[in-house]
């Protein structure tokens, strides 16, 4: 601020008189600066109107004009370059957006294909496992339902006497009841196995 003020004093025709004051033995405090102007006098305010800034020389004015022209051209050139860079950035952004979109589509397609393959392999594996377990279960059911060698072994013919007819009739009745009960138990057991088989298939 102080430097700008001194510059304005010099521009308006004020001159520094420190050296002149020292010549006439006026005590000047160190650091102070004294200026004077012919139209800047005590009690003569009207003369202050004549204090005008110095006119610049024609050469200086031409220099400023040329400098301003160069600066204007430089600003115009920079603005044009900035516009070109912005257009390049816009084109690059559009290209990158299209590339990202294309890559995203490819990734989605590959992921969907991979998921389909995994799902198919899992389904095939589960079906194979269920088939194997069903075969094992059927083999177990068949082995439990198969008659034993004692049941299929033929019984030898018995020679009965007349005195054993009554006993044979009673034993035949008992044996018939036992066979009916055994057949009923075998049928119930077979129904239970069939129910277990259906539950197993349903749960699988």
Secondary structure, 3 states (H helix, E strand, C coil): CHHHHHHHHHHCCCEECHHHHHHCCCCCCCCCCCEECCCCCCCCHHHHHHCCCCCCCHHHHHHHHHHHHHHHHHHHHHHHHHHHHHHHHHHHHHHHHHHHHHHHHHHHHHHHHHHHHHHHHHHHHHHHHHHHHHHHHHHHHHHHHCCCHHHHCCCCCCCCCHHHHHHHHHHHHHHHHHHHHHHHHHHHHHHHHHHHHHHHHHHC
